[in-house]
Amino acid sequence: MEEATGVSAAKIILIGEHAVVYGTPAIALPIPSIQLSAHLVPRADGQQLIHSVFYTGTLEDATDAFAGIAKVLRQLLTYFSARTQGFDLTIDSALPPERGMGSSAATATAIVRAVYAAFNTPLPHATLLNWTSVSERAIHGAPSGLDAATTSAQSPQWFVKGHTPQPIHLPQAGVLVIADTGIPGQTKQAVASVAAKLQTDPTRYRPEIDTIDQAVRAAAVALAQNDLPLLGKEMNRAQASLSELGVSSPQLDRLISAARTAGALGAKLTGGGQGGCMIALTQDTETADKVVDAVTEAGATATWIHAFAAEDSRS
Ligand code: PMV
């Protein structure tokens, strides 16, 4: 093992969450300016130590929130015949955990990249996704795989469960505001609650999945035609269905409403919901700044701006 670093980025789901679990498409974007890195340094004394905001301690003792990540790390070490190799693994993250920005998938992605680099081994993308699915399954139950695909991607992705994600074009104009409610998202519970609703009352809830499906397809057309007002409208349509499916929250609703009043073309929750983050689409940076002020006033604990045109966002 050699000293090595792996990096990954935050992601947001532009549109399509929850319905994507049932085979419909979703559009997700990596946010390259919000980064996570995993730095691996070999130790001669055989100790396997992890240093991060999520967990600090030995690999052996890692449980709870870090158990899924520890599982993939143990399997990686076994794969490289280095199960007893000592190391310090330091994870530095600008991603808020449990906010629907792909923190767990980004952590796994950066670790897999660091370990492969530490053993001087090329890492095909499909192999990376296989490894990250080990921890994502342990953490989220039955994830669609969208988080892992996007936190390791270089460009926006059109994602359908079980298929290779396809890069998708974004307009030059358009600025997203991402705002954190400050409340941890509940992806696993939210996915389970949607499943329960679909089972008990399919006549009422199945049409909401179909509406999200239509909104995602219309959003793709809007992106291809640089039609930001249409994209905003489709984001609002998806939000109405997500709300009907019970995965919004009063805090998300407050930020979404504040963003729309401040001039956003559309606003919705992003990720699993029931907490976590919302996103708002604006025409330009001036409106984005107004939306940032409005959502901050409405209680957002953190905000980010991501221009479609730029590989750049600011906090
Ligand atoms: O909360 P996040 O960012 O992990 O996103 C979850 C997205 C869902 O569609 C709700 C679930 C999934 O596995 O795709």
Residues whose N, C-alpha, C, O or C-beta is under 5 A from the ligand:
A	BS01	PMV	E17 H18 V20 V21 G100 M101 G102 A142 P143 S144 G145 L146 D147 T187 G271 G272
